[in-house]
Amino acid sequence: MSTATASMKECIENCQECQTTCADMLTSHCLSEGGDHVGQNHVKLMLDCIAACAACVDFMSRNSDHHALYCRACAEICKACADSCDKVGNMDKCVECCRKCQESCSAMAS
């Protein structure tokens, strides 16, 4: 990954952290909490966020010319996921990593 810039490496790390945090929170927290935590829209957003982060890591890791397209989508999905996690409540860890990923992906998309 010698062609990756420092900001790209940081974005990859943020995407990886967001992907693993959301997956962990969904399976260990949301499923046990029930209620709004397992609402269809919330769960779908979390799954979208996990998938978007994985796709971004993939495209940036190989320095694809199309990584900015994925980063733009990932930033939008991370924002929606953070908003949903914030609304559901008691998911500060998710909100924080989604916002951080949204920021770095937005920077990569421009």
Contacts in CASP RR format, 6 or more apart in sequence:
PFRMAT RR
TARGET T0000
AUTHOR 0000-0000-0000
METHOD contacts of the structure
MODEL  1
MSTATASMKECIENCQECQTTCADMLTSHCLSEGGDHVGQNHVKLMLDCI
AACAACVDFMSRNSDHHALYCRACAEICKACADSCDKVGNMDKCVECCRK
CQESCSAMAS
1 9 0 8 1.000
1 61 0 8 1.000
1 63 0 8 1.000
3 63 0 8 1.000
4 12 0 8 1.000
4 60 0 8 1.000
4 61 0 8 1.000
4 63 0 8 1.000
7 104 0 8 1.000
7 107 0 8 1.000
7 108 0 8 1.000
8 60 0 8 1.000
8 63 0 8 1.000
8 67 0 8 1.000
8 108 0 8 1.000
10 104 0 8 1.000
11 56 0 8 1.000
11 60 0 8 1.000
11 71 0 8 1.000
11 101 0 8 1.000
11 104 0 8 1.000
11 105 0 8 1.000
11 107 0 8 1.000
11 108 0 8 1.000
12 56 0 8 1.000
12 57 0 8 1.000
12 60 0 8 1.000
12 61 0 8 1.000
14 97 0 8 1.000
14 100 0 8 1.000
14 101 0 8 1.000
14 103 0 8 1.000
14 104 0 8 1.000
14 105 0 8 1.000
15 53 0 8 1.000
15 54 0 8 1.000
15 56 0 8 1.000
15 57 0 8 1.000
15 60 0 8 1.000
15 74 0 8 1.000
15 101 0 8 1.000
15 104 0 8 1.000
15 105 0 8 1.000
16 53 0 8 1.000
16 57 0 8 1.000
17 97 0 8 1.000
17 100 0 8 1.000
17 101 0 8 1.000
18 49 0 8 1.000
18 53 0 8 1.000
18 78 0 8 1.000
18 97 0 8 1.000
18 98 0 8 1.000
18 100 0 8 1.000
18 101 0 8 1.000
19 49 0 8 1.000
19 50 0 8 1.000
19 53 0 8 1.000
19 54 0 8 1.000
19 57 0 8 1.000
21 93 0 8 1.000
21 94 0 8 1.000
21 97 0 8 1.000
22 46 0 8 1.000
22 49 0 8 1.000
22 50 0 8 1.000
22 53 0 8 1.000
22 81 0 8 1.000
22 94 0 8 1.000
22 97 0 8 1.000
22 98 0 8 1.000
23 50 0 8 1.000
25 46 0 8 1.000
25 85 0 8 1.000
25 91 0 8 1.000
25 93 0 8 1.000
25 94 0 8 1.000
26 43 0 8 1.000
26 46 0 8 1.000
26 47 0 8 1.000
26 50 0 8 1.000
29 37 0 8 1.000
29 90 0 8 1.000
29 91 0 8 1.000
30 37 0 8 1.000
30 38 0 8 1.000
30 42 0 8 1.000
30 43 0 8 1.000
30 46 0 8 1.000
30 88 0 8 1.000
30 91 0 8 1.000
31 37 0 8 1.000
31 38 0 8 1.000
33 90 0 8 1.000
36 42 0 8 1.000
36 87 0 8 1.000
36 88 0 8 1.000
36 89 0 8 1.000
37 88 0 8 1.000
37 91 0 8 1.000
41 84 0 8 1.000
42 84 0 8 1.000
42 85 0 8 1.000
42 88 0 8 1.000
45 77 0 8 1.000
45 80 0 8 1.000
45 81 0 8 1.000
45 84 0 8 1.000
46 81 0 8 1.000
46 84 0 8 1.000
46 85 0 8 1.000
46 94 0 8 1.000
48 77 0 8 1.000
48 80 0 8 1.000
48 81 0 8 1.000
49 77 0 8 1.000
49 78 0 8 1.000
49 80 0 8 1.000
49 81 0 8 1.000
49 98 0 8 1.000
52 70 0 8 1.000
52 73 0 8 1.000
52 74 0 8 1.000
52 77 0 8 1.000
52 78 0 8 1.000
53 74 0 8 1.000
53 78 0 8 1.000
53 101 0 8 1.000
55 70 0 8 1.000
55 74 0 8 1.000
56 67 0 8 1.000
56 70 0 8 1.000
56 71 0 8 1.000
56 74 0 8 1.000
56 105 0 8 1.000
59 66 0 8 1.000
59 67 0 8 1.000
59 70 0 8 1.000
59 71 0 8 1.000
60 67 0 8 1.000
60 70 0 8 1.000
60 71 0 8 1.000
60 108 0 8 1.000
67 108 0 8 1.000
68 108 0 8 1.000
68 109 0 8 1.000
68 110 0 8 1.000
69 109 0 8 1.000
71 105 0 8 1.000
71 106 0 8 1.000
71 108 0 8 1.000
71 109 0 8 1.000
72 105 0 8 1.000
72 106 0 8 1.000
72 109 0 8 1.000
74 101 0 8 1.000
74 102 0 8 1.000
74 105 0 8 1.000
75 101 0 8 1.000
75 102 0 8 1.000
75 103 0 8 1.000
75 105 0 8 1.000
75 106 0 8 1.000
75 109 0 8 1.000
78 98 0 8 1.000
78 99 0 8 1.000
78 101 0 8 1.000
78 102 0 8 1.000
78 105 0 8 1.000
79 98 0 8 1.000
79 99 0 8 1.000
79 102 0 8 1.000
81 94 0 8 1.000
81 98 0 8 1.000
82 94 0 8 1.000
82 95 0 8 1.000
82 98 0 8 1.000
82 99 0 8 1.000
82 102 0 8 1.000
85 91 0 8 1.000
85 94 0 8 1.000
85 95 0 8 1.000
85 98 0 8 1.000
86 95 0 8 1.000
END
